[in-house]
């Protein structure tokens, strides 16, 4: 799912309802994709097809049935209905926590639905970015652990490669060995040299990163000192 493009599902058979919701959506924020579905199709809700639902509930019985489907879908919803006190925007206490009831009798209900929907999507976006950052951090920590292990094993690895190189050189200078053995010894030596080169590059990179980290720390110190 795209981190910046959301889908708002409007459950209503009334074109005026969906038009009121889309036209009242707050300006100055990322406009989501609006998908209109007749409210009697609520049993077909799928959580992977939308991010928030704005529901046109004509009666309490209808709202109760749709609430069950919305809860099962597992996405937040705003339910617009008419069985509240006319001076209260949100009053019902029997709605699930993921469903926010909104009084249709309020003249400004479309604007309220838009503001609430935009805020819910903003928080969803923040949560998604936080989850993505956590995933990247976990991956980075895995690579960092591997890097630290390689650094810790530097001397052991270098000694092993040196031993392999030394024995390969001895075999190559051993008189009377068959050509196949000499060819294999030469391959072992060449592969050991390649491994040695790889690890030397790795250790050089380690030094470069250490220098860059120290320079970054000095730069931060200078910036803080200048600002104090």
Steps between C-alpha positions, in 0.01 A plus 500: 500500500624846413603694810355830375190403302201380699156375403180624663206266457160672499216260576184667371236472230431873519706702249446812713669329797815406311512839331472675838789293639735553206425871464552564872833318520756741651708700257875513543539128575573206274173412328431127527332280245124482559315177424120495525319178583130445568442449871315172445826353370669538839533120550757503217740735682868406469762663719758510221283718274468815714652690792196664656126470440240778524161334538150627425290326768131573451379307805629357826439144381695565183785663692525199732530257207757715325694546826558127519633489144721803561647352816576175318670696222724653766523852361383829662163641399278805545132413522260784414151440638194689624416347837702736717404808693505784245745709700760229551748398235599175671282344767445129449695270731410167337727545198825300486815701567605481134174666386435866567128601495406835350166678520343564161271767650796735536525737206878472501515118503677478160776732619529307827518171310772643278707634789467180700579286196806707409629479858451123511689464172776730626546280805489187288768648278715581804459145632592353163812717479592400856455131414711542186771682697497222760536238227791686341662546841467128576658416165782750562563351842529155344763623256674693777519184710648313205748781443606504864548124492720528191708769668537289812608204288751709304816355650369143495398534136826665397704231673297226331544655155873547563530134598318390186724719284813369668406135455397558140838662429683205659306256284580698188872480579490134601699299242353196334130578551260408218379777277141457623610558860700807401200636307276449803756665729520795262119532509504492882766772505311722257172462689677578827649813344151609390366443850788699643424786260129495592575518872757774448234708322258431782750615761578812296130579487480455876775758547331743260171468687675556832666816367169623355326437833765698687481787251120500527528520877740793473270678256202454734707636787602805292138568400380476858784719617417765241135499599565534872 
